Amino acid sequence: MSGQCLGKEADLAAHGSGALSISRLEPSEQEIRLIRVDTAAVSVRIQISRKYAGQPADVDFRFTRIWKRVCGRLRSPILASSPNRLRS
């Protein structure tokens, strides 16, 4: 992939067609911050090895989500969900 943004439908189609395949997901640096009794921010770094249209690439992302307990169940994203590509 060349920095293009894929929407949810295009992302699912790429996986479904086999154009995009993931061979490794390696999480690290997980951080959980309690914001309130019922709300937390969770951040995790994930290193991904993948192929898109036959071209291999290793990418490094940090995913951040805000979780909130609503009616006894955890819900996400409540306020934010953000994947950010980290620079090498």
Residue pairs with C-beta under 8 A, 6 or more apart in sequence:
1 20
1 52
1 57
6 14
11 20
14 20
14 52
15 21
19 52
19 53
20 50
20 51
20 52
21 50
21 51
22 48
22 49
22 50
23 49
23 50
23 51
24 47
24 48
24 49
25 46
25 47
25 48
26 46
26 47
26 48
27 44
27 45
27 46
28 44
28 45
28 46
28 47
29 43
29 44
29 45
29 62
30 42
30 43
30 44
30 45
31 42
31 43
31 44
32 40
32 41
32 42
33 40
33 41
33 42
33 43
34 40
35 41
35 66
38 68
38 69
38 70
39 66
39 67
39 68
39 69
39 78
40 66
40 67
41 64
41 65
41 66
41 67
42 64
42 65
42 66
42 67
42 76
43 62
43 63
43 64
44 62
44 63
45 60
45 61
45 62
45 86
46 60
46 61
46 62
46 63
47 58
47 59
47 60
47 61
48 58
48 59
48 60
48 61
49 56
49 57
49 58
50 56
50 57
50 58
50 59
51 57
59 85
60 85
60 86
60 88
61 83
61 84
61 85
61 86
62 83
62 84
62 86
63 81
63 82
63 83
63 84
64 80
64 81
64 82
64 84
65 76
65 77
65 80
65 81
65 82
66 76
66 77
66 78
66 79
66 80
66 81
67 74
67 75
67 76
67 78
68 74
68 75
68 76
68 78
68 79
69 75
70 78
